[in-house]
Every structure is written in C-alpha cells, then in structure tokens.
Amino acid sequence: MRTVRTLLAGDHFVGNDLLAKSLTALLPDVDFDFREVTLPWPLTPYGRVAEVDEASDAEDQLIAALPGVEVAITQMGPFTDRVLAAAPDLRFLVCCRGGPVNVNVPAATKRGVIVASTPGRNAGAAAEHAVTLMLGALRNLPRLQKTLEQGEWRSDLYAYDDCGSELDGATVGLVGYGAIGRRVARVMLAFGAHVLVVDPAIDPASAPDGTEVVALDDLLRRSDVVSLHARLTDQTRGMIGADQLALMPRGGVLVNTARGGLLDYDATVDALESGQLGAAAFDVFPVEPLPAGSRLLTAPNVVMTPHLAGATRQTAHRAGSIAADAVAAYLAGRDPIGLVS
C-alpha cells in the first residue's frame, strides 16, 4: 500500500473532514498520512496575500505544515512563492475552486508542482443564485418586503408604472457561456425567454439549442435582462461601463454574479439613478467587503448579497469529490480534470 503524505488545508466551508472522507472513500488502497491546517475563511474574509488574490493570510501556517508533504488540497490557502519555496517535496496541489487565484502558478510550475482546480464545483449553486437575484430584481422583492416590515400594505404597487416584469417573452442576454451560463440559459428557456449569448469560445454558426450567439453590443441593445458570467481577465476587466449601459433598452435589468471587476459600478449607479437601468442585482463587488459609504447602498432598485452565490452544502461536497478525483488521476499518472499546470 502506497503512503502519501498529504496536507489538508481546509476551512469552515470545505472542511478537512470532508476532504479526508472524499479521499479515503475514493482511494481505499492508499495510505494517506494527513497533516491538517484549518484556515479561518469564511469567518474571516479573504484578501490579497503577497502576490496572490482571494486567500487567507496563513503563509506561516502552511510553511510549518508542508515539509515532507507530496500532495496538498486547499481552497483559500495562499500558495505564494514564499510558501512554495518552503515545500521542496510538494508535487501536486489541488485548489478547490474554479480557478487557482490563490496560487502562484508560475512559481509552482518552476518547482515542478502540478496544479489542478475543481471546475464546475459551484456551477449549480451559482446559476440558481443568479436566477434568484434576477427574479428578485425584476419583481423588486426587497422593496416589497420592506413595505411589510414597515407595517404597510401597498396594494397600490399593483399599478402599471410600479409593478414588475416577467421572464416569459423577455430577451435575456448572457455574457459568458461556461458551466454557469449554460445552466442559466436552460432555466431562462424554460421560463419562455429568448436567450442571447456572447462568448468568444462559441462559434456563432453553431449556437446552442434555443439560443442566439451575438456580439456584445448587439446583446446589450436587444436584452431586457443582462446577466454576467464571464471570467475576469485582462480582456474582460471593465467590459461593461457607461457606454455599454447606454446601449441597453431603458429600464433594463443588470445582474452580476461573476466578478466585480467586470463592471463599472459608479456608472451602474448613475444608470440606476437616471432610470436607464430599471433594476440591478449583485453578488460581487469591486471592493469586498462592500465599504460602508458605497453608493450601492443608497441606489434605487438594487438587490444585493455578500458574494454567497456558491454557498451551498452541495458545492462543498462537489469540491471534495472533484479534488479526490484529481488526486486519483495524479497517483495513476494521468492528467486530472481541472489541470492548470
């Protein structure tokens, strides 16, 4: 039986017990020699650590635990150049996220460390959350609940100028058509919406069933609702600003559950205040946590949640399962799903 010294650097969402159970269930013939570090996320927000993003500030804890470790699994561990330099025996690192933003991938590659992520782990949860926010914005649910909390019974909000809109018959534009965007599209089609898609990876001549692949400006001009599902890259950063919002039909709805950096939020608040946007819904922000003085807190017709789109128990279990599959592939000499380097 092979012995594999393994570091589990879980947290209070994807816990070490869950990771250990996933590994031992899938690989009963492997003797895992576990070392464990419990990171403070999400009880303590993540941030930038040295040269990596969205990580727990725990370099010293990892450095102390990594000597002799061949395999490491983490979600928020800061695998910086400094941490990797202290892990000469590390050969395989799994980041339980869609992308390893908390890993210095070039530094890992330079040291012969294979890096994998867990793509699709939160696709179902994030898609459901995007649809939830979309419906909440279309029907102005926060405002309606607030009236009841204030002891009011606002039947006057049934008036034509105050009531909401339906997805049935609407045109919904999806910016990004990965694992999350595809799921949102299926739900939109089930509601009776017409779905437009913009994604450079999709050939317009082979549009997915029931959808239409278009250019971004065309999507913005034609969509009653626009939902962002693109990855944040140098090419997509700030892709939706004042000029793009001005293209949307007046009174349209904008949803962002992807990354705050995709969107100019000041321009978005301006559009909400002017009525160019009828409503908006956000799970992600340019600065997280959202600052106390943010204009979003006083903007009209906004639905917001604190970056929780992927927060389901099923997401945590899928992360553990996909990570275990990746370790099994590594031990068998195969490329794992989610191979990064």
Steps between C-alpha positions, in 0.01 A plus 500: 500500500640837396535765772433857389573782739219745435424847631133587540473878527123528522282765659152544648329429167705225338617335820790264552265223612311527173824492298635202693175307458496569124858378459473186709165402346634527146847361570467232772827336393706814567646565844450874543722654766298814565624828634234762561478877510161666550480839333266768639291568188209583479490612863786732407478656151764415246721759331824546313798320655839590354461442124178289504136598528198382701697311762511459877799667661665176612839473331680411821253223586546340160878531514504321836282215369642440151844337552480138382156550342450364147135593444313806627132589474368843589236754412635828639858411588748765378742296291737788438857479373614513863276209600595290198869561570448336840340188347780312318310169511171635364407350164124548466275783615122508466318831542133435577378788284412569141837668453814505721516875561661434839787303343811643338475260207825604325693452825340158546581395145860617541532269801342201327167522685194397299201725572135405449172671583143372541304644204124491524489442875260791558338524156158382617499722806624808316250454219211466743616808689526703179143407409384581855656847484361554150146422616545710811606799291224454241231484770669749738478257792716695750273803469186290540631324810605832652145635468369209706775538760399865532136402566374606158271316260590653164238366266560818298822337378273298271484818288638462148786746553613327822457129438775270377573303185503133398767283341238339275542674166801705613840503331778397738862561409770281655854635492701180535383149421700269722366248750295765682376688195378179336292412805350848516413475130305177558296664775435811289378286210272310737349833610429585137774759451702550183869455584789691343857390570837666461806282551815499281530123544170434320466492122195712401422248227446229760290674762379278782139389469256781564765771522649758266870586504559870439754778551502681835357828371217316326425304818487820706269679255253213484492363857239582761723325754879465484675250727880484531672160515841572347836436662698804609803538273701789359264491202174499700592740781266801484319357198168657608523875556295812432512460122381139519222577750375775271443239229248307711127565461388758755377329816702181442635277776867418563623203707860427603585181687838451330769750608480863603781600268286435192280800571535875561283533811503879510363505147245239606375712790478799265286289266276389787454855625418627150257217428709365212518184709172399657662265751823317573611202707849425629680228690848636422653844541808701401614505865405223741374532768278777363617832657259676734484807278435317174252669267343158445351513849279795408443428131139430398371155404804294591503140631829401667655200673853480649679273247310188601387362162699181547411450864319167506588177675493325165775732375723399790442131436562536127825681573616209714392244243668675205817551707507130585459413131794727421720330761401159361601611152833634625583179687411299188723716280209657312415865439224602740188691406571864578870475417650848512872432467 
